[in-house]
Amino acid sequence: MSRSNILILMIIIPLTFFQSVRGKECMCDLKNSDPAFPDQKLKKVEAMSAQCIESITSERMTDLDRLLLGLQQRIKQLEDNVLMLEKEDNKNLYGAVSLRIIELEFAEIQDLLNKLNRTTNDYQLLNMQVAGQHENMKDTMAELEKFDNMQVIKKDRENQRVKRDLEKCKNDLKVTLPPPTVAPARCGLGEVVGVVGPRTYSITEYSTYYNYGAWGRDANPAPGDENKYWLVVLTSSDIYGYYVRQYSTLSTLLLGLGPKDTYISSSNPTTNTIQGPNMVMYANVLYYNCYYTYSVCQFNLATRAVSTVALPSDTGYENKFPFGYLDNTYSYTDMDFATDEFGIYVMYATTSNFGNVVITKIETSSPPVLGQTWKTSLFKKTATNTFMVCGVLYATRYLDKETEQIFYSYDTKTMEERFDLKINIKKMQTNIEFLNYDPRDHLLYVYSDAYILTYELVFK
């Protein structure tokens, strides 16, 4: 060993040195004066972190909101019933029956209050436990950082901050032109410039059993039905559905209270039942892809009558032109349906248009009639969903597990086509199986891996 190497070792680590009598060997006795790294404490922090993640889930975070919505709805219903009793009470049997119904409603409200109190207490206990664990982890990590003699952690934090600043800078530099301008005379709205949310994020009463489905509100409801919501799940192979479930309000949907089911058929799948997750509700009529055909089905929920109209014979169906990304496809999404301020549309692809998206307006007569058609140059398999706003078609694509992006638009009035939009949508689940715009509240309704969500569109 050279003299310079010995000097370096003596600077870094205390050592003793001796040379053998023969002068042929050089021996170093190294002694590390630093304390041993407490790896058990690190393992303890990791275990506490995993425990926190397991105890705080998205379902638990929405429990309180769902209970409050349910309680609010039941109290409103109770007020309406009391007013009705005051008006119609004739001191006879009818009044006694109505009073008994109100007593039962009081009992249900009390049950909800008890559950709300229990949930609140559980949250408070969980909050105290997590806060204590968080403080313990902070103290332990501060102690462990003392072993970071080379300041790796500090430099890593600085690197992460610089990366975030660079990413923000890059995004600012990539600002694109806004989507096509929509004249105010057409529907009173400006340009779509952003998507905010989700505003609603919840599991349905079906839990996570059905990954494919659709939901929303009637885009043109009858008087008295303005607050109704509908839900369809594909109960057979994530492909086929055969009934529509309706709820009186959003809170009853979230809580699974008082649903009303309307069946298209007693079996599934069969002629004129639902194929694929894309559908819309308009004037109490459901529009969707008929089972095993290239036809549009029109199901009247009041009469349970089904009418159909066929698309062009070269229309892709049975998974020929589905939505998708990379090597993945959304099964049986050959047809997509959309509502906007002007009515209903169906989007599909044909071989004569080289698999590109075709837009056709649907006239809401019974049976339905195909109206004006527009051909685009958007290859359907490169998109994950489409929707319409004020006569403009928008298409989305998959960026990653956390982000969907509106990247394309087609203006049916000016025929202007854009491929350079960059409007991001923050996802809560990996896939979005259904997406539609509601012209009444300007929200996007989304069905995503068994979860239902809403997002708010931002207009210039």
DOFI-607670 format. One record per residue (C-alpha): x, y, z; residue in one letter; residue number from 0. Coordinates in Angstrom, 2 decimals. Example, Ala and Ser with C-alpha at 12.3 -4.5 7.8 and 13.67 -1.06 7.14 Angstrom:
# DOFI-607670
     east    north       up  type  seq
    12.30    -4.50     7.80     A    0
    13.67    -1.06     7.14     S    1
END
This chain:
# DOFI-607670
     east    north       up  type  seq
     0.00     0.00     0.00     M    0
     1.39     3.44    -0.96     S    1
     1.98     6.24     1.55     R    2
    -0.66     8.44    -0.14     S    3
    -3.35     5.74     0.14     N    4
    -2.60     5.30     3.83     I    5
    -2.97     9.05     4.37     L    6
    -6.41     9.06     2.70     I    7
    -7.60     6.16     4.84     L    8
    -6.42     7.88     8.00     M    9
    -8.38    11.00     7.08     I   10
   -11.63     9.15     6.47     I   11
   -11.62     6.34     8.99     I   12
    -9.53     5.82    12.14     P   13
    -7.14     2.94    11.59     L   14
    -4.05     1.28    12.93     T   15
    -1.21     0.32    10.66     F   16
     1.72    -2.06    10.95     F   17
     4.19    -3.67     8.61     Q   18
     5.40    -7.26     8.82     S   19
     9.03    -8.09     9.68     V   20
     9.72    -9.45     6.23     R   21
     8.53    -6.18     4.71     G   22
     6.39    -8.01     2.20     K   23
     2.92    -7.31     3.65     E   24
     1.00    -4.20     4.65     C   25
    -1.94    -4.69     7.08     M   26
    -4.71    -2.15     7.92     C   27
    -7.05    -2.46    10.89     D   28
   -10.16    -0.41    10.10     L   29
   -12.49     0.81    12.86     K   30
   -15.71     2.69    11.95     N   31
   -16.43     5.27    14.67     S   32
   -19.96     6.10    13.26     D   33
   -22.95     4.44    14.98     P   34
   -24.72     1.60    13.15     A   35
   -27.63     2.57    10.87     F   36
   -30.97     1.85    12.66     P   37
   -32.58    -0.18     9.88     D   38
   -35.32    -1.40    12.23     Q   39
   -36.58     2.17    12.63     K   40
   -36.73     2.54     8.85     L   41
   -38.75    -0.68     8.58     K   42
   -41.09     0.62    11.28     K   43
   -41.70     3.84     9.31     V   44
   -42.44     1.82     6.17     E   45
   -44.94    -0.34     8.07     A   46
   -46.69     2.73     9.54     M   47
   -46.90     4.32     6.09     S   48
   -48.48     1.17     4.61     A   49
   -50.96     1.08     7.49     Q   50
   -52.00     4.69     6.83     C   51
   -52.54     3.97     3.13     I   52
   -54.72     0.95     3.96     E   53
   -56.84     2.86     6.50     S   54
   -57.55     5.91     4.31     I   55
   -59.33     4.87     1.09     T   56
   -61.37     6.86    -1.41     S   57
   -64.51     4.95    -0.37     E   58
   -64.08     5.94     3.27     R   59
   -63.45     9.57     2.34     M   60
   -66.82     9.76     0.50     T   61
   -68.89     7.96     3.17     D   62
   -69.63    11.17     5.09     L   63
   -70.65    13.09     1.96     D   64
   -72.99    10.32     0.89     R   65
   -74.64    10.15     4.32     L   66
   -75.11    13.93     4.41     L   67
   -76.67    13.91     0.94     L   68
   -79.01    11.10     1.97     G   69
   -80.01    12.90     5.18     L   70
   -80.67    16.13     3.30     Q   71
   -82.89    14.30     0.81     Q   72
   -84.90    12.50     3.50     R   73
   -85.49    15.72     5.48     I   74
   -86.73    17.46     2.32     K   75
   -89.04    14.52     1.64     Q   76
   -90.33    14.66     5.22     L   77
   -91.09    18.38     4.89     E   78
   -93.09    17.74     1.71     D   79
   -95.08    14.95     3.37     N   80
   -95.89    17.11     6.42     V   81
   -97.15    19.90     4.15     L   82
   -99.30    17.40     2.29     M   83
  -100.68    16.06     5.58     L   84
  -101.57    19.57     6.74     E   85
  -103.47    20.22     3.52     K   86
  -105.31    16.91     3.22     E   87
  -105.86    15.79     6.84     D   88
  -109.60    15.15     7.33     N   89
  -109.22    13.72    10.85     K   90
  -110.16    10.31     9.53     N   91
  -108.30     7.19     8.39     L   92
  -106.27     8.99     5.72     Y   93
  -104.76    11.34     8.29     G   94
  -103.85     8.43    10.59     A   95
  -102.13     6.55     7.74     V   96
  -100.21     9.67     6.67     S   97
   -99.12    10.29    10.26     L   98
   -97.86     6.70    10.51     R   99
   -95.82     7.19     7.31     I  100
   -94.26    10.33     8.79     I  101
   -93.41     8.42    11.98     E  102
   -91.62     5.80     9.89     L  103
   -89.73     8.51     8.03     E  104
   -88.68    10.01    11.37     F  105
   -87.32     6.62    12.38     A  106
   -85.35     6.32     9.12     E  107
   -83.93     9.80     9.60     I  108
   -82.92     8.89    13.14     Q  109
   -81.14     5.79    11.79     D  110
   -79.27     7.98     9.31     L  111
   -78.33    10.40    12.09     L  112
   -77.03     7.54    14.24     N  113
   -74.98     6.23    11.35     K  114
   -73.69     9.74    10.64     L  115
   -72.63    10.14    14.29     N  116
   -70.87     6.77    14.27     R  117
   -69.09     7.61    11.01     T  118
   -68.06    11.03    12.36     T  119
   -66.67     9.46    15.53     N  120
   -64.80     6.88    13.48     D  121
   -63.32     9.68    11.36     Y  122
   -62.23    11.62    14.43     Q  123
   -60.57     8.53    15.90     L  124
   -58.91     7.75    12.57     L  125
   -57.74    11.36    12.28     N  126
   -56.15    11.25    15.75     M  127
   -54.45     7.92    14.99     Q  128
   -53.11     9.08    11.63     V  129
   -51.95    12.42    13.09     A  130
   -50.02    10.58    15.82     G  131
   -48.48     8.19    13.32     Q  132
   -47.55    11.11    11.08     H  133
   -45.72    12.90    13.90     E  134
   -43.89     9.71    14.85     N  135
   -42.82     9.16    11.26     M  136
   -41.61    12.78    10.97     K  137
   -39.51    12.44    14.12     D  138
   -38.07     9.11    13.02     T  139
   -37.24    10.38     9.52     M  140
   -35.55    13.46    11.00     A  141
   -33.42    11.13    13.13     E  142
   -32.60     8.91    10.14     L  143
   -31.55    11.91     8.04     E  144
   -28.64    12.47    10.44     K  145
   -27.03     9.40     8.89     F  146
   -27.14    11.06     5.47     D  147
   -23.55    12.38     5.67     N  148
   -23.37    12.97     1.93     M  149
   -26.67    14.99     2.02     Q  150
   -28.21    12.74    -0.64     V  151
   -31.76    13.36     0.62     I  152
   -31.35    17.14     0.63     K  153
   -29.93    17.13    -2.89     K  154
   -32.66    14.77    -4.08     D  155
   -35.30    17.19    -2.81     R  156
   -33.60    20.02    -4.64     E  157
   -33.49    17.90    -7.81     N  158
   -37.21    17.13    -7.53     Q  159
   -38.00    20.82    -7.13     R  160
   -35.90    21.71   -10.17     V  161
   -37.62    18.96   -12.19     K  162
   -41.05    20.32   -11.26     R  163
   -39.99    23.84   -12.24     D  164
   -38.64    22.56   -15.57     L  165
   -41.81    20.59   -16.27     E  166
   -43.94    23.66   -15.56     K  167
   -41.72    25.72   -17.82     C  168
   -42.02    23.16   -20.63     K  169
   -45.81    23.08   -20.30     N  170
   -45.94    26.88   -20.44     D  171
   -43.88    26.82   -23.64     L  172
   -46.18    24.23   -25.21     K  173
   -49.25    26.46   -25.05     V  174
   -51.41    25.76   -28.10     T  175
   -54.13    27.70   -29.81     L  176
   -57.57    27.36   -28.16     P  177
   -60.22    24.99   -29.56     P  178
   -62.36    26.22   -32.45     P  179
   -64.37    29.30   -31.58     T  180
   -68.10    28.71   -31.15     V  181
   -70.19    31.73   -32.01     A  182
   -72.36    32.87   -29.07     P  183
   -75.43    32.83   -31.32     A  184
   -75.16    29.05   -31.64     R  185
   -75.60    28.13   -27.98     C  186
   -74.47    31.05   -25.83     G  187
   -71.14    29.54   -24.80     L  188
   -67.55    30.45   -25.58     G  189
   -64.61    28.16   -26.29     E  190
   -63.88    25.09   -24.19     V  191
   -60.55    25.89   -22.52     V  192
   -60.34    23.45   -19.60     G  193
   -61.81    20.64   -17.54     V  194
   -62.11    20.93   -13.74     V  195
   -62.76    18.14   -11.30     G  196
   -63.89    15.60   -10.61     P  197
   -66.88    17.29    -8.95     R  198
   -68.52    13.93    -8.18     T  199
   -66.56    10.75    -7.48     Y  200
   -68.30     7.71    -6.04     S  201
   -68.89     4.01    -6.35     I  202
   -72.46     2.92    -7.17     T  203
   -74.62     0.49    -5.21     E  204
   -73.22    -2.25    -7.48     Y  205
   -69.79    -1.68    -5.89     S  206
   -66.96    -2.78    -8.24     T  207
   -68.82    -5.67    -9.88     Y  208
   -69.37    -4.01   -13.27     Y  209
   -66.49    -2.11   -14.92     N  210
   -68.54    -1.14   -17.96     Y  211
   -71.60     1.08   -17.74     G  212
   -73.05     4.55   -18.27     A  213
   -74.96     7.17   -16.31     W  214
   -76.20    10.73   -16.42     G  215
   -79.31    12.89   -16.68     R  216
   -81.97    13.21   -19.33     D  217
   -80.76    15.94   -21.68     A  218
   -84.36    16.94   -22.48     N  219
   -86.50    15.87   -19.50     P  220
   -90.25    16.07   -19.12     A  221
   -91.58    18.56   -16.52     P  222
   -91.05    17.06   -13.07     G  223
   -88.20    14.80   -14.19     D  224
   -85.47    17.47   -14.18     E  225
   -83.69    15.99   -11.14     N  226
   -83.79    12.35   -12.22     K  227
   -80.62    10.35   -12.90     Y  228
   -80.24     7.11   -14.85     W  229
   -77.69     4.30   -14.60     L  230
   -77.00     1.32   -16.85     V  231
   -74.48    -1.41   -16.03     V  232
   -73.40    -4.08   -18.50     L  233
   -74.23    -7.13   -16.42     T  234
   -73.24    -9.79   -18.95     S  235
   -69.54   -10.13   -19.86     S  236
   -69.06    -6.34   -19.49     D  237
   -70.72    -6.11   -22.93     I  238
   -74.49    -6.48   -22.65     Y  239
   -77.23    -4.74   -20.64     G  240
   -81.00    -5.14   -20.58     Y  241
   -82.48    -2.65   -18.12     Y  242
   -82.28     1.01   -17.11     V  243
   -82.16     1.99   -13.43     R  244
   -83.49     5.45   -12.50     Q  245
   -83.19     7.52    -9.31     Y  246
   -85.15    10.57    -8.19     S  247
   -82.01    12.59    -7.26     T  248
   -78.23    12.39    -7.25     L  249
   -78.19    11.65    -3.52     S  250
   -80.52     8.66    -3.91     T  251
   -78.26     7.35    -6.67     L  252
   -75.15     7.70    -4.51     L  253
   -76.89     5.99    -1.60     L  254
   -78.72     3.40    -3.71     G  255
   -82.16     4.45    -2.38     L  256
   -85.45     3.80    -4.16     G  257
   -84.25     2.80    -7.63     P  258
   -86.77     2.10   -10.39     K  259
   -85.81    -0.51   -13.00     D  260
   -87.26    -0.55   -16.52     T  261
   -86.49    -3.70   -18.51     Y  262
   -85.96    -3.80   -22.26     I  263
   -86.22    -7.58   -22.22     S  264
   -86.44   -10.41   -19.72     S  265
   -83.25   -12.02   -21.05     S  266
   -79.77   -10.76   -21.83     N  267
   -78.45   -10.55   -24.47     P  268
   -81.20   -10.79   -27.05     T  269
   -82.73    -8.78   -29.87     T  270
   -82.71    -5.01   -29.22     N  271
   -80.93    -5.20   -25.86     T  272
   -77.92    -2.97   -25.12     I  273
   -74.49    -3.73   -26.58     Q  274
   -71.53    -1.65   -25.41     G  275
   -71.27     1.12   -22.79     P  276
   -72.14     4.09   -25.00     N  277
   -75.69     5.45   -24.72     M  278
   -77.63     8.63   -23.91     V  279
   -81.04     9.58   -22.50     M  280
   -83.18    12.16   -24.31     Y  281
   -86.87    12.88   -23.59     A  282
   -87.24     9.69   -21.51     N  283
   -85.85     7.63   -24.39     V  284
   -82.58     5.69   -24.30     L  285
   -80.45     5.59   -27.47     Y  286
   -77.84     2.83   -27.83     Y  287
   -76.25     0.22   -30.12     N  288
   -78.71    -2.65   -30.70     C  289
   -77.41    -6.12   -29.87     Y  290
   -75.43    -7.73   -32.71     Y  291
   -76.37    -5.18   -35.40     T  292
   -75.15    -1.90   -36.89     Y  293
   -78.46    -0.27   -35.91     S  294
   -79.39     2.45   -33.43     V  295
   -82.00     1.39   -30.87     C  296
   -84.51     3.82   -29.37     Q  297
   -86.07     2.51   -26.12     F  298
   -89.03     4.46   -24.75     N  299
   -89.05     4.03   -20.96     L  300
   -92.72     5.01   -20.65     A  301
   -94.11     2.55   -23.21     T  302
   -91.19     0.07   -23.22     R  303
   -91.36     0.15   -27.03     A  304
   -88.17    -0.27   -29.07     V  305
   -87.65     1.33   -32.49     S  306
   -84.55     1.03   -34.66     T  307
   -82.78     2.68   -37.56     V  308
   -79.87     1.12   -39.45     A  309
   -76.59     2.92   -40.08     L  310
   -74.77     2.47   -43.44     P  311
   -74.12    -1.18   -44.28     S  312
   -70.32    -0.76   -44.09     D  313
   -70.50     0.55   -40.52     T  314
   -68.14    -1.25   -38.16     G  315
   -69.80    -3.22   -35.38     Y  316
   -69.04    -6.25   -33.18     E  317
   -65.66    -4.77   -32.17     N  318
   -64.49    -3.87   -35.67     K  319
   -63.82    -0.18   -34.96     F  320
   -63.79     0.20   -31.14     P  321
   -62.19     2.97   -29.10     F  322
   -58.79     2.13   -27.64     G  323
   -55.18     3.01   -26.89     Y  324
   -51.85     1.25   -27.46     L  325
   -52.66    -2.49   -27.47     D  326
   -55.90    -2.04   -25.48     N  327
   -59.44    -1.64   -26.75     T  328
   -62.71    -0.73   -25.06     Y  329
   -64.84    -3.70   -26.04     S  330
   -67.87    -3.11   -28.26     Y  331
   -67.54     0.66   -28.43     T  332
   -68.02     0.73   -32.21     D  333
   -70.83     3.25   -31.73     M  334
   -70.76     6.29   -29.49     D  335
   -73.70     8.55   -28.66     F  336
   -73.66    12.19   -27.59     A  337
   -76.05    14.95   -26.57     T  338
   -75.50    18.69   -26.86     D  339
   -77.53    21.89   -27.18     E  340
   -78.82    20.78   -30.60     F  341
   -79.89    17.22   -29.92     G  342
   -78.47    13.70   -30.33     I  343
   -75.62    12.34   -32.43     Y  344
   -74.14     8.93   -33.15     V  345
   -70.43     8.51   -33.89     M  346
   -69.16     5.44   -35.73     Y  347
   -66.64     4.38   -38.39     A  348
   -67.12     2.93   -41.87     T  349
   -64.84     1.06   -44.24     T  350
   -65.64     3.58   -47.00     S  351
   -64.27     6.32   -44.71     N  352
   -61.19     4.15   -43.97     F  353
   -62.11     3.51   -40.33     G  354
   -62.33     7.23   -39.58     N  355
   -65.06     8.73   -37.40     V  356
   -68.39     9.61   -39.00     V  357
   -70.89    11.89   -37.19     I  358
   -74.62    11.56   -37.86     T  359
   -77.40    13.63   -36.31     K  360
   -80.32    11.56   -35.01     I  361
   -83.80    13.01   -35.41     E  362
   -85.90    12.06   -32.37     T  363
   -89.02    10.89   -34.16     S  364
   -90.36     7.39   -33.55     S  365
   -88.88     5.46   -35.21     P  366
   -85.70     7.58   -35.25     P  367
   -84.42     9.03   -38.51     V  368
   -80.82     9.70   -39.53     L  369
   -80.15    13.36   -40.23     G  370
   -77.12    15.26   -41.53     Q  371
   -73.79    13.40   -41.66     T  372
   -70.19    14.65   -41.42     W  373
   -67.07    12.62   -42.27     K  374
   -63.87    13.31   -40.32     T  375
   -60.26    12.21   -40.75     S  376
   -59.93    11.01   -37.13     L  377
   -59.07     7.30   -37.09     F  378
   -61.49     5.92   -34.53     K  379
   -59.16     3.40   -32.89     K  380
   -56.76     6.18   -31.83     T  381
   -59.39     7.81   -29.60     A  382
   -60.82     6.64   -26.27     T  383
   -64.08     8.66   -26.25     N  384
   -65.96    11.42   -28.04     T  385
   -68.53    14.01   -26.98     F  386
   -70.34    16.99   -28.50     M  387
   -70.59    20.60   -27.27     V  388
   -72.49    23.22   -29.28     C  389
   -72.11    21.29   -32.51     G  390
   -68.39    20.64   -32.03     V  391
   -67.10    17.08   -31.70     L  392
   -64.28    16.53   -29.20     Y  393
   -62.20    13.36   -28.91     A  394
   -60.05    12.13   -26.03     T  395
   -56.99     9.92   -25.86     R  396
   -55.16     8.00   -23.14     Y  397
   -51.97     9.67   -21.90     L  398
   -51.24     7.61   -18.77     D  399
   -53.03     6.06   -15.78     K  400
   -53.68     9.50   -14.29     E  401
   -54.44    11.64   -17.33     T  402
   -56.85    11.61   -20.29     E  403
   -56.50    14.36   -22.87     Q  404
   -58.92    16.14   -25.21     I  405
   -56.73    16.30   -28.31     F  406
   -59.09    16.65   -31.28     Y  407
   -62.09    18.68   -32.42     S  408
   -64.35    18.90   -35.45     Y  409
   -66.73    21.83   -35.93     D  410
   -69.85    20.64   -37.76     T  411
   -70.68    24.20   -38.86     K  412
   -67.33    25.31   -40.29     T  413
   -65.92    21.79   -41.02     M  414
   -62.74    22.93   -39.22     E  415
   -60.68    20.03   -37.87     E  416
   -58.01    20.26   -35.14     R  417
   -55.52    17.65   -33.88     F  418
   -53.44    19.88   -31.61     D  419
   -55.64    20.43   -28.55     L  420
   -54.09    19.70   -25.17     K  421
   -56.88    19.85   -22.55     I  422
   -56.10    17.39   -19.77     N  423
   -58.61    15.49   -17.63     I  424
   -57.45    14.23   -14.23     K  425
   -58.48    10.58   -13.87     K  426
   -59.25     8.76   -10.64     M  427
   -59.22     5.30   -12.26     Q  428
   -57.18     3.98   -15.19     T  429
   -59.89     3.68   -17.85     N  430
   -62.85     5.79   -18.94     I  431
   -65.48     3.52   -20.48     E  432
   -68.19     6.17   -20.94     F  433
   -68.14     9.96   -21.32     L  434
   -70.92    12.36   -22.30     N  435
   -71.71    16.08   -22.05     Y  436
   -74.95    17.33   -20.48     D  437
   -76.07    20.62   -22.08     P  438
   -78.23    21.45   -19.04     R  439
   -75.44    21.71   -16.46     D  440
   -72.35    21.77   -18.76     H  441
   -70.85    18.76   -16.98     L  442
   -69.09    15.72   -18.38     L  443
   -70.58    12.51   -17.01     Y  444
   -68.04     9.69   -16.76     V  445
   -68.17     5.97   -15.96     Y  446
   -64.67     4.80   -15.07     S  447
   -63.88     1.25   -13.92     D  448
   -67.15     0.96   -11.91     A  449
   -66.91     4.54   -10.52     Y  450
   -69.17     7.43   -11.55     I  451
   -67.73    10.94   -11.89     L  452
   -68.60    14.39   -13.15     T  453
   -66.26    17.08   -14.48     Y  454
   -67.00    20.73   -15.16     E  455
   -66.16    22.21   -18.53     L  456
   -64.52    25.64   -18.45     V  457
   -65.58    28.03   -21.21     F  458
   -63.69    31.14   -22.29     K  459
END
